Amino acid sequence: MKVLQVTGNQKLTGSIRISGAKNSAVALIPATLLASGTTTLCNVPDISDIDILEKTLNYLNVETKRASGSIVINTKNLENKPIPKELSSKLRASYYFMAILLARFKHVEMYFPGGCQIGLRPIDQTLKAFRLLGAEIKENEHLFIMDANKLKGNLIPLDMPSVGATINTILVAVLAEGETIITNAACEPEITDLALMLNKMGAHIAGAGTSTITITGVPELKGTNHDIIPDRIEAGTYTIIGALLGNYLKIDNIVPLHIKALTDELEKMGANIDIHSDYLIIDNQNKLKGVDVETHVYPGFPTDLQQPFTTLLTQASGVSHLTETIYENRFMNVFYLNKMGANIHIDDKTLEIHGATKLKGEIVEATDLRAGASLLVAALIADGDTEIKNIEHLLRGYEEIVEKLTNVGAKIEIKEI
C-alpha cells in the first residue's frame, strides 16, 4: 500500500506550474471518438484518471500514443462494445462514453459510472436529455441499454446546471439532426473548452460558457489538434497552500478569471496575493481572518475547492462558516482535520470552523480526491509528521504533486508500507 509521508511547517518558495485541467481532459478524450481520423491533445495531465480513459479507448479498439503532456488518438478502427463494470466503475467521467457511442452508433450498453463517493451523483438529467434527443433507455441492475432509430435536436431544459448533463447533451447533439437548445446549462470553463475543440472538428456550437447553448447538428466531425486549458482546481489548491506557507510562491500557467471566486475570498481574508495575466504570486506574511463561504456552480465558489479551503479556514482567526450546496457527503475530511487539532462542527450542510488552531501530524486517510487535497494541506502546515493513506484518490487529480511540492521546499514523499 502506498502512503504519503509529509513533514510539516516548511516554507515554500519558487514556482509551481499548473497542469492541464483534469475535468476538461476527462471529457475531451472521450469526445475525440466523435470524429473520424486522428486527434492530438496537448497539455494532458499525467494522472491515473487519464490511464483509465486510455484503457477504455483501447478496449474500444482505438489507437492511442502517449508522449510527454500529449496523447494522439486514432479512431479509424473504433468498435462499439458493451463497456464492462470493471472499466465504468473506476471513473465518473466514463459516462461520457454513453453519449459518444449513442451519437456514433445509436446503440450503447454500459454500466453505471463510478468515481469518488461524495454523495448522491444521479445521472437523471443526462438520461432526460438522451430521451428528449430520441433515445430509448432500459436499465437492468445498473446496466444501461440505449437505442435510437434517429437522434433529433430538441429543447433540453435541465432542471439544474449539471456539468455532466450539459457535456453529455452536447456530445450527442453535435451529430443529431437539426437544432438542440440547452437551457439552464452549466457554465464551467471545461464546457467552453469542450465546445472549442468540437467546433475545431466541424461542430456548430454557440453559447458555451452561458446558461443557453445552441447546437446545430452536423453529419460528421474530423480530427483536430487542441491544447487543454490549465486546471483551475489544481491552481486553487496550490494557491491555498501558498496562502499558508508561501514565501512569494509563484503559481504559473493559470487563467485568473477561472479562480476568481477563490482569490476574491483570499483577498477578503487578508492574504497577500499579486495576480498577473497568467500567474500569481502569494505570500503568507499577513494574518488571515475568517470568512463565510457557500459553494455554487461556476462562476461561484467551486465545490472541488471546498475541502482544501476548509483546512485554510482552520488557520484563520475567528469563526468561519462554509456551506456545501452541491454534494451532501463532502465533509469526510472533517473527522481527520479534527483529529489533527482543528475545531470544526458540522451542522447539516454547513461547517462552523473555529480558528486559528494548531495542527499536529497524525495518521489520516484520503476518503476521496479533494478530501485528500484537504489533508495534504493540513499535513503541510502541521507540526511533525503526517501519514496519509489511500493516496490513490489524490493521485487521480494532481499531476506530479510530490515533485511539484518538493521543488518548492516541501518535505513530502510516497512510501510503500
N, C-alpha and C positions, 0 to 999 in steps of 0.2 A: 504494500500500500504506500502511495506517495503522500507526504505531508509537506507543508510549507513551514519552515523554521524562520522566525523573524526575531531579531534583537532590536528593541525599540529605542526611540529618542535619538535618532541620528539626523543631523541637519542635512537637507538635500539641496544641492546646488548643481547647476549645469543646465542641460536641455533634454527634454523628452519629446520625441517626435511621435505624433499621433498616427495610428494606422488607419487603413480603410474601414469603413463602417460595417460592423457585423450585421446590423439589421438591414442594410442595403444588400450586402453580399448574399445573404441567405434568400433574398427574393430575386436578385439579378441572375444568379447562377441557374436556378430552375427556368427563369424566363428565357434564357438563351435557347431552350428547346422549342420555343415557338417559331424559330427561324430555320430555314434551310441553309446548310453550309456551316461556316466557321465563325465563331465569335471569340474575341480576345478581351478578357477583363484584366485591368491593371489595378494596382493598389488593393489587392486582395489580402485580407489578414490571414496569417498562418495560425489558425485556431482549429480546435477539434470539430467545431460545427461544420467547417468547410470540408474536412475529411469525410464526415458523414454524408454530406451532399455529393461529394465526388463518388463515393461508393454507390449511391443511388443512381447517379448518371451512368456509371459503368455497368450496373445491373440492367439498365435500360439500353445497353449496347451503344452508349455514347462514348466517343473517344475523348480523353482529356489528357492534357500535358500541363504539369505544374512547373513553374520556374520561380525565381525569387520575386515575390509580390505579384505574380500573374498566373492566370490559368487560360489555356486555349481549349475551346470546346467545339468539337466537330459532331454535328447532329445527323450526318447523312445516313447512318445506319440505325437511327432511333427506332426502338421497338416498344410497343405498348404491352406491358406485362402487369399482372397484379403485383402491387407493392406490398411485401410481407410486413408483418408486425415488427420483426426484428430491425427493420430499417425505419419504418414510420414512427415507431415509439421513441426513438432516440432524440427527436428534434421536432419542436413545434412547427418550424417552417416547412417541414415535409409536406404539409397540406397544400403548399403551392403546386405540388405535382398533380393534385386533383384537378386544379384549374388548367394546367398545361395539357395533360392527357385528354381532358374533356374537350378543350379547344382544338387539339390536333386530330383526335381520333373519334370524338363523340362517344367515347366509352372509357370508363376508368373503374378499377377495383383497387381499393386501398383501405388500410386500417386507420383508425382514429389516430391523429398525431400526438406525439409526446411533448417533452420539454420540462422545464422546471415546475415543481409543484408549489405554485404561489397562489393557488385558489382556483375557483371555477374559471375555466377558459373555454366556454362553449363556442361552437362554430355555427350557431344557428343563423347568424347574419350572412355568412358565406353560403350556406345551403339555401337560404331565402333568395339570394342573388342568382344562384345557379338555376333554381326553379323558374324564376322570372325570365331568365335567358333561354329557357326551353328544355332544361334537363329534367329527367325523371330519376328520382333517388330512392334507393332501398337501403335499409340498414339492417344487418343481421349480426348481432353480437360484436358490435364495433367495426364490422366490415361494411364499408360503403360501396355500393354498386351504382354507378351513374351512367345513364344513356341519354342520347339526344338524337332524334331524327334530323333536326336542324336547330342551330343556335341563332337566335334573332335578337337584335338590340331591343332594349326596353328601358323604362324608367325604373331605377333601383333606389327606392327611398330607404336608406339604412336607419334603423332605429337608434343607433348610436354611431359615433365616428370611429368605427373599428378599423385599425390599421390592416389587420389580416383580411377582413372582408373587403375593404377598399382595394387592396392589392389583388385579391383573388378575382374580384369583379373585372378589374382592368385586364387581367391575364386572359380571361375568357372572351371579353367583349372585343378585344383587338382583332379577333378573327371571326367574330359573329357578323351576320348580315345586318346592315342598317346602323342606326344610331342608338347608343346607350348613354343615358344620363344618370350619374350617381349623385344623389343629394345627401346632405349630412355626411359627406366624405371626410375621412381623416386627412390632415394637412401636413403630416410629418415630412421632413426633408427626404427621407428614404423613399417616399412615394414620388416626389418630384424627380429623384434620381432614376427611379424605375421608368417613369414616363419619358425622361430624356433619352435613355437607352432605347426604349421601344420605338420612339419617333425616329431615331437614327436608323432603326431596322426597317422603317417604312410605315409604322403605325401612325394613326391620326388621333392624338390625344391632346385635349385642351383643358386648361383649368387645374392641372395638378398643383397642389400646394394651396388650393382653396377648397371650400366646402362643396362646390359643384364641379364635377369633372364630366366632360363630354368626350365620348369615344366614338369615332366613325369606323366601322369595321372595314378591313381590307382582306383580299383573298389570301395573301401570303406575306411573310416577312423574310428579310435576308440578314445574314450575319453582319456584324459590325465590330468596332473597337470602342471600348468605353473605360474611363477611369472612375473608380468608385469614390464617393465623397469621403472626407475624414469622419471618423467615428466620434459623434458628439457625446456619447456616454463615456467612452474612454477619456476624452478630453475633460469632461466634467469630473471624473473620478480623480485624475491626476491634479486638476485644479484644486479640488477639495484637499488632497494630500498637501499641496503646496501652501494652502492657507494655514495649515497646521505646522509644517516643518520646512517650508521653502526658505531658502536663502537666495532670493532673487532667482527663483526657479523659472525657467522658460518652458512653456507648453507650446510646441511648434506644430505647424500644419493643422490649423483649426479654421472653422468658419465661425467667427464670433457671434453672428446672429443666431446660430443653431444652439448656443449655450447661454443666450442672453438671460433666460429665466433664472439660471443658476448665478451668473455673475451679478445680476441685479440684487439677489439676496445676499451675496457675499459683500457687496458694497454697503447694503443696509447694516450688516453685521460689523462693519468697520475694517474689513480686510483691505490690505494694501495690494491693489491689483492694477496693472497697467495694460490696457488692451490695445492691440495694433491690428493691422488689416488681416493677418493670417497667423498671428501668435499672440500670446500674453505672457507677462512676467508677474509672478506672485511671490510675496514675501510675508513672513509671519511676524513681523515686528509689532504689529498692533494687537491689542487685546480684543477678542471678539465678544459681541453681545448677542443675546438670544433673539430669535425671531419666530413668528408664526407662519407656517407654510402649508399649503394644500397642493397635492399633486393634481394635475389636469392633463388633458390631451394637448398636444403641441398647438400653439406656442407656450402653453403653461408649463409649470414645473414638472419635469419628467418623472414618472413612477420609477424608471430604471435608476434614477439617482437618489431616490428617497432613502434607501438603506445606507449608502455611504454618507449622505447628508446627516442622517441620524447620528452617526459617530461624530461628525463635526460638531453638532449641537451639544454633545456631552462636554465639549471644551469651551462653550460659550457661557458667559455669566448670565445668571437669572434663569427664568423658567421659559422654555420654548414649547411650542405645540406644533406637531407635524401630523397632518391628516392625510390618509391614503384613500383616494376616491376611486381608484381604478381596480385594484385587486384586494380581496378580503383576507389573504393569507400571506401578507408580505411583511410580517413582523417577527419571523422566526429567528432573526438575528438578535432580537432584544434580550432573550434569555442569556445568550453568551456575552453580550455587552454588559449586562448587569453582573454577570459572573466576574467580569474583568474590573468591576468597580463603578460602572455607570449607575445613575439613579433615574430609571425610566419606568413610567407607569403606562399601561395600556388601558384605554377607555374606549371600547368599541373600535372605531376606525381612527382614533386619534392617539398619538403618543404625547405624554407630558414628560418633558426632559428637563431635569434639574442640573444646572451646571454652575461652575465648571467642576468636574470630578476627575481625580487622578485615576488613571487606568493602570492595571498591573498585568503582566504576562500570565497566560493561562493556557490550558489545552482546550481548544474550541473546535467547532465543526461547521463547515460551509454547507448549509442546507439547500442552497440554490445559488445561481450565478451572482446576483447582486448582494445577497447576504454574505457571500464570500468576499466581495469587494469591501463591504462594511467592516468585516472582521479584519481584513488586511489593513485598512486604515487604522483601526483600533490597535493592531499589533505594532504598527509603525510608531505610534505615539506612546505606547505603554512602557512602563518600567520593566526591565528584564526581558525574558524570552517568552515568545508565544508560539505554540504549535497549532497549525490549522489543518484539520483533517478534511477529507473529501474535496481536495483541491481540484479534482477533475471539473467540478462545476465552474470554478474560477477560470480555468484554462480554456473553457468553451468560448469565453468572450473577450479575453485580453491577450493580444499577441505579445510574446516575449516579455511578459510582465516582470519576471525576475531580472532579466538582463537590463531592461529599461530602468528599473529602480536601483539596481546595483551600480549602474553607470553614473547615477547622480548622488551616490553616497549611502544608500540603504544597506543594511546587513540582512540579507534575505537569501535563502537557498531552498531548493527542493531536495528532500531526503527520502530514501526508501526505508521503510521500517517493517 
